[in-house]
Amino acid sequence: MQGRTKLNVSDILAKKEKKEKISVLTAYDYSTARICDKADIDILLVGDSAGMVVLGYPSTVPVGMQDMMIFCGAVARGTKRAMIVGDMPFGSYQVGPSVAVENAVQFIKAGCDAVKLEGGSEIMDTIKAIVDVGIPVMGHIGLRPQTSSLWEGYKLQGRTKEGAIKLIEDANALEKAGVFSIVLEMTAAEVAGTVTKSLSIPTIGIGSGPDCDGQVLVLHDMLGIYEDIRPRFVKRYAELSNEIFDAVSNYNHDIKAGTFPEESNTFHMDAHELDKWKNEQRRRRRI
Ligand code: KIV
């Protein structure tokens, strides 16, 4: 385990210069944030994917600021070293720069160190406005779940020459607007590699091949907890839903069989007090 000093924007930028890969995972609660932080994950992204994997919505669209504030506060309380990036939910920044700044400020007050917004050149003014008040911004292009779910669904981006050119233009626009890093989601590896080489800020890939400066996965996907969707780009590092199922089934069985709680799980009265209480019960029965 490295030092527990909090990572900041310049530490993340320095990793690209030193060609050190950046590790990113989503986190939504205190206990898992503590574990990820202890494991030296560089950035914890409080993703609006919480809407799907924690709250059970079919997409990230219904997630609101109030939901995100609760998740961000919990993650911040569990984190000492990792940089925390809060994902601005659908509707919290599309209305315009001043609403976006107000909402970005709420993320910082909840304990985040930066915010993330989905979008390309069309949100440059919004990004500039947030960066101008001193809040670091992470961009997010390629597949943009907040709006992809409303248009064409979750499809690979940068499949065509036009798509590749647009992604490179968007990445350059975001760098110009002042973002400190860019998530590239489900982008053809060739395009992700070219974008990564052409930028001085790091790219964080998810389903975008090995050439990005860092990688991010949704925690519930890589732990094998979320079972509704299984994207091919996810590597499962555990099958926790099986383990949780077995544990919960055993618990259920033990209760029904009367084998839980055991003596080691049980508390008793002080022996002397128990005697006094029993005598008292006897005395009352005689009255
Ligand atoms: O919400 C999220 O988890 C994300 C990642 C998929 C990058 O935006």
Residues whose N, C-alpha, C, O or C-beta is under 5 A from the ligand:
A	BS01	KIV	T26 G47 D48 S49 D87 V183
